[in-house]
Structure formats: structure tokens, C-alpha cells
Amino acid sequence: MLTHSSGVEEAAILRDLSLEFLQPYFNLTAEAAASAMGVRLSALKLRCRELGIPRWPNRKLQSIRPLIREIEARIELAKQNGVGEKDSGMVELNETRARLQQEFDNIMNNPWEDLSDFAKALRTARYNDNRNRNRKHSVPTNANGKPLPPAAQGHVPPPPPPAPPKPAKPAPRATQMVRTKGGEVCHILRVVSQGGVSKRSHPPRPGRPAERPPAPPLPTSKTTRPRPRLSSRGPCVGWCVRCARLSRRRVG
């Protein structure tokens, strides 16, 4: 927040601001120029409008400066390649640099003027050249931004090396479940060979009998629950299968 003394100093600085005083600060942004002068950004903009400067000219100067540097770099490259000053290409480069430098000086002296069509066309051409150059060196992508496969990029990758041969599969094992006459359930493992001969899959382990012990007998009709008896007093005596409940009546 500005105090009374700082506000008075700022007002005195703004009164002394003229176009000649502002010209050295045109190479800076508006925020940096206001900070260097010691005034507020809003106060600097207000003073520029009073001087007839609608916009701070730093962006226009930044558009011309890289064009001048690129033209100068091309002139130096042409001189290294032995191109003379009277060559048509060299003459065109010198004329372009002179026009851009004149445009730069005109913006510095008249910051309210806009860029010429010549400078705008050169700026657009430089942007398109840089964009196309970056596209050539970049990996093409699809609509989702993911890189395309090599086949879609124009070059086919070498074929992959052949896969190693797979090992031969062992003979299939078949399991059968057999119920004997005594109710014993046993598992028989056999290996089906190419000739159709069945044999045991492997010998018995050491410490174990060759044959498995018999399984416990399956429940027979004697071990099952006896059916309820019917009484002459009524059909529901004991556990009634039809009613699915235990009757309160007992057999006498």
C-alpha cells in the first residue's frame, strides 16, 4: 500500500515520464519496466495512454528482433560458403535486414503504430518453417497422442527371430473312478500310450504299500434311519415324512 510520501514521489515520477524517457524501457515487459521505474503498473499504463501509447510495445519489438537475428545468421552462413555481396540472394537478404531494422526503429520512435504487413508475413513464414522442421524430427502420433506403430510411420521393422521349438508333451494321463462289488471306491491312474496299452503311471513310492487299503463300507439299508410306523389312531406318529414334522402322539 502506498503512503502519502510514496504517492507524492510516484506522482512526481509520472509527471516526468516522456516518450524519450520510456524508450530505453521498451525492451522490458510492462511489469519489469514499472518495477525498474519504481511506479505501479496501473499508473504506468495510465501515463502511457496519456502519451498516446495504447499498448506497451514490447511484444511488437520481440516479434521483429528474432527475425533480424535469423537474417543476420543466414548472411553469415552465406559469407562462409563464399557467396559474394553482389549475389542476388545476398542482396535480398541485406534488403530484408534493412527493412526489418527500419521497422524496429519505427516502433521504438512511434510505439503506437502497428507492425507492417511485411513484418507480419515474415513472422508467419518463420513460424511455419519451425513447425514443419519440428514435425519432421518428431514421432507421429494418433488422435489420442500416442505414437504410431513403425509400420504406420513408413518403415517396416525387421522380422522377429524364430521362436525356439517347444518340448514334446508327455503322454496324457487318464483318471478313472471304479466302484467294486463291496462298495470300495478306488482311483486307477493309467498312461495311454500310442499303442493303446494301459499301465500304471509310476511305481509306488518307497515306504508305501503297492495297493491302497480298502475304503470303509458305504452305508447300507441297515444303517439308515428306520422309517416311522403308522398307528391305527392316526397317520402322523413319530416322524411323518408327509408332514415333515415330529408328531406329538406316541405309539402305545
NORKATA-V394512 format. One record per pair of residues at least 24 apart in sequence whose C-alpha atoms are under 7 Angstrom apart, sorted by the first residue. I is the first residue (numbers start at 1). J is the second residue. Records with the same first field share a line. If there is no record, write none. Layout:
I=J ; J
This chain:
10=39
14=47
23=108
26=57 ; 58
27=58
28=58
29=58
30=56
52=112
53=111 ; 112
54=112
57=111
60=115
61=104
64=100 ; 104
68=97 ; 100
71=97
183=217 ; 218
184=214 ; 215 ; 217
185=215
